[in-house]
Amino acid sequence: MMNNSQRFLRLHQVKEKTGFKKSWIYQQMRLKKFPAAIRIGSTHVAWLESDIEEWIKQQVSNSSLPEKSRAAVHDRKKYMKAI
């Protein structure tokens, strides 16, 4: 099921949503393994939120971690962000 969110995300928001740095995001874009950015001005780019959310869902479904392990990793990330 695809989310129809048409909101633009800037790089800092994509980094926050995915947990990856700029260099990794652009490397994966070059390898066609990450959603492409959309030019929204002469010097600005953004990503569609729905593309990023779909990519995240695909990564989770492709993961070899059992569901309980994924939940534990997510909880640890939330904990680490809080401290």
C-alpha positions in Angstrom: 0.0 0.0 0.0 1.5 3.3 -1.1 1.2 6.4 1.0 0.0 9.4 -1.1 1.9 12.0 0.9 3.1 14.7 -1.6 5.0 16.7 1.0 8.6 17.7 0.1 11.4 16.8 2.5 14.6 18.7 2.6 18.0 16.9 3.1 18.0 17.4 6.9 14.6 15.8 7.1 15.6 12.9 5.0 18.7 12.4 7.2 16.5 12.5 10.3 13.9 10.0 8.9 16.5 7.5 7.6 19.4 8.0 10.1 21.9 8.2 7.3 24.3 11.0 6.4 24.4 13.1 3.3 27.3 11.2 1.7 25.6 7.9 2.1 22.3 9.2 0.7 23.9 10.6 -2.4 26.0 7.5 -2.9 22.9 5.3 -2.8 21.1 7.7 -5.2 24.0 7.2 -7.7 23.6 3.5 -7.3 19.8 3.8 -7.9 19.2 2.2 -4.4 17.6 5.3 -2.9 14.8 7.6 -4.1 16.0 10.4 -6.4 15.9 14.0 -5.3 13.6 16.4 -7.2 15.0 19.8 -8.2 12.7 22.5 -6.7 14.7 25.5 -7.6 18.0 26.5 -9.2 20.0 25.4 -6.1 17.5 23.4 -4.0 16.5 19.7 -4.1 13.9 17.8 -2.1 12.5 14.3 -1.9 8.8 13.3 -1.8 7.9 12.1 1.6 5.9 9.2 0.1 9.1 8.0 -1.7 11.2 8.0 1.5 8.5 6.3 3.5 8.1 3.6 0.8 11.9 3.1 0.7 11.9 2.7 4.5 9.1 0.1 4.4 11.0 -1.8 1.7 14.1 -1.9 3.8 12.2 -3.2 6.8 10.5 -5.9 4.7 13.8 -6.9 3.1 15.5 -7.1 6.5 16.6 -10.5 7.8 16.0 -9.4 11.4 13.0 -11.1 13.0 10.2 -8.7 14.0 11.1 -8.7 17.7 14.7 -7.7 16.9 13.6 -4.8 14.6 11.4 -3.5 17.5 14.4 -3.7 19.9 16.6 -1.8 17.5 13.9 0.9 17.0 13.5 1.2 20.8 17.2 1.5 21.3 17.4 4.3 18.7 14.6 6.2 20.5 16.4 5.7 23.8 19.7 6.9 22.3 18.0 10.0 20.8 16.5 10.9 24.2 19.8 10.9 26.1 
